[in-house]
Amino acid sequence: MIKGKAIIEIEDKDKEAEIIYKAILPEVESSPSDRSKTIAEVDKEKLKIVVNSKDASSFRASIGSYMRWIRLSYKIKEGLK
């Protein structure tokens, strides 16, 4: 069985790391599957997301989901300008 681990780090000086953290936190806290676990933390200007998965399918799905949520957060912020 293939296991996966990914670390996504986002550095931003405009406090966007904090905004993205707050946007994805509900998803981190309520994972629909025990096949993938995620930890998210923010420290000043840096967001760190760690994804651990038990298999390749859940790994791909988790990474894709978090990347879409991050991209959506940026798009919403840009639309508010």
C-alpha positions as a printed NumPy array, in Angstrom:
array([[  0.   ,   0.   ,   0.   ],
       [  1.287,   3.448,  -0.925],
       [  1.163,   6.088,   1.804],
       [  1.507,   9.8  ,   1.228],
       [  2.611,  12.867,   3.14 ],
       [  2.635,  16.434,   1.877],
       [  3.537,  19.72 ,   3.48 ],
       [  2.066,  22.856,   1.937],
       [  3.51 ,  26.156,   3.126],
       [  2.196,  29.559,   2.148],
       [  4.   ,  32.726,   3.129],
       [  2.196,  36.02 ,   2.768],
       [  2.872,  39.435,   4.209],
       [ -0.72 ,  40.676,   3.785],
       [ -2.141,  38.44 ,   6.541],
       [ -3.66 ,  36.2  ,   3.864],
       [ -2.157,  33.148,   5.563],
       [ -4.393,  33.824,   8.577],
       [ -7.444,  34.347,   6.349],
       [ -6.845,  31.107,   4.43 ],
       [ -6.262,  29.244,   7.696],
       [ -9.632,  30.405,   9.026],
       [-11.297,  29.469,   5.721],
       [ -9.991,  25.879,   5.649],
       [-10.154,  25.169,   9.388],
       [-13.705,  23.704,   9.287],
       [-12.525,  21.235,   6.62 ],
       [ -9.478,  20.266,   8.674],
       [-11.562,  19.692,  11.803],
       [-14.247,  17.601,  10.101],
       [-12.434,  15.228,   7.782],
       [-14.978,  12.912,   6.11 ],
       [-12.583,   9.964,   6.099],
       [-10.09 ,   8.34 ,   8.425],
       [ -7.929,   7.498,   5.402],
       [ -6.428,  10.985,   5.414],
       [ -5.516,  13.267,   8.327],
       [ -4.648,  16.937,   8.057],
       [ -3.034,  19.386,  10.433],
       [ -3.075,  23.122,   9.753],
       [ -1.31 ,  25.839,  11.676],
       [ -0.535,  29.483,  11.106],
       [  2.308,  31.544,  12.513],
       [  2.273,  35.246,  11.648],
       [  2.813,  35.272,   7.876],
       [  3.074,  31.536,   7.221],
       [  0.402,  28.859,   6.828],
       [  1.474,  25.229,   7.092],
       [ -0.783,  22.355,   6.065],
       [  0.386,  18.776,   6.626],
       [ -1.566,  15.989,   4.913],
       [ -0.959,  12.325,   5.827],
       [ -2.823,   9.665,   3.871],
       [ -3.071,   5.888,   4.098],
       [ -3.391,   5.37 ,   0.346],
       [ -2.712,   7.102,  -2.957],
       [ -6.371,   7.856,  -3.765],
       [ -7.089,   9.654,  -0.507],
       [ -3.747,  11.45 ,  -0.772],
       [ -4.562,  12.815,  -4.225],
       [ -8.089,  13.765,  -3.193],
       [ -6.946,  15.565,  -0.046],
       [ -4.192,  17.534,  -1.757],
       [ -6.539,  18.497,  -4.596],
       [ -9.221,  19.64 ,  -2.173],
       [ -6.906,  21.814,  -0.107],
       [ -5.354,  23.383,  -3.198],
       [ -8.83 ,  24.22 ,  -4.555],
       [ -9.88 ,  25.783,  -1.231],
       [ -6.69 ,  27.85 ,  -1.135],
       [ -7.182,  29.011,  -4.722],
       [-10.826,  29.846,  -4.004],
       [ -9.79 ,  31.91 ,  -0.974],
       [ -7.433,  33.969,  -3.16 ],
       [-10.089,  34.41 ,  -5.858],
       [-12.654,  35.62 ,  -3.32 ],
       [-10.153,  38.069,  -1.84 ],
       [ -9.296,  39.417,  -5.302],
       [-13.003,  39.819,  -6.09 ],
       [-13.482,  41.94 ,  -2.975],
       [-10.897,  44.543,  -4.079]])
